[in-house]
Amino acid sequence: SDRLVDTLIEQPSALSMDGVRREITVLFADLAGFTTTSERLDSADAVALANRALSTLAGHVVEQDGYVNKFLGDGLMAFWSAFDEQEDQAARACAAAAACARAIRSMPDVELDVRLGIATGEAIVGDCGAPPELNDYTAIGDTVNLASRLEGANKAFGTRVLIDEQTRRQAGDTVRTLPIGPVVVVGRTTPTELHAIVDTDMPDEAIEAAVRLHDAITRNDRAAAAKALEQVGEHRALDTLGMRWAEVIDGDGDLVLSLQTK
């Protein structure tokens, strides 16, 4: 990263093995469908496709002043406030994610999609690895783990970009979102308020229906949630969300959706 090189030149002591604790916004991205597609290609073509797609993702992250930390096979990890605090980190991460989703879907002659997870919170940023020879300027902590879990949680809701409540609050009206609700993602024991970033293809009426469902769930009002679920069922784009919540609303426990066994 150019930013990492510049930081090393300007502040040689900035990269500390002790790490610095601060709030960051983390993004994980994964190319959906890459494994299936690559099985039909020879090795060189598979690598070329991965390089082209990952270059596209990385380009949009860098365009929003994010730090591409590492490539993870057919995905990547990036974060904001890597070198200093970025007040608009959440908005930048959401903008990068939306651009990544549009770009991968528009790649010609390629059957690929993308899943992205974004979380904002405190983490430890520093030079980690096997010092002194092999180090990685990265971030570690629960916020990083959550972002990774949110990327995977997209599979459960048929979404492309999932963000946590802190990210949504910080991004404000710079991003168009749809509430998913309180969800216990894999690897956690407490629910996280999730939101999906949606584009202009999502009707306002569908978002309003999801908001009514979310409000009823937040009040733990099962009757109101069941009624709101009927309105959600009127929108094809919300089919997966509706089916997930129907299982919970028809039960007798708390109105919290768990992905632990999914």
Secondary structure, 3 states (H helix, E strand, C coil): CHHHHHHHHHCCCCCCCCCEEEEEEEEEEEEECHHHHHCCCCHHHHHHHHHHHHHHHHHHHHHCCCEEEEECCCEEEEEECCCCCCCCHHHHHHHHHHHHHHHHHCCCCCCCEEEEEEEEEEEEEEEEEECCCEEEEEEECHHHHHHHHHHHHHHHHCCCEEEEHHHHHHHHHHCCEEEEEEEECCCCCCCEEEEEECCCCCCHHHHHHHHHHHHHHHCCCHHHHHHHHHHHCCCHHHHHHHHHHHHHHCCCCCCCEECCCC
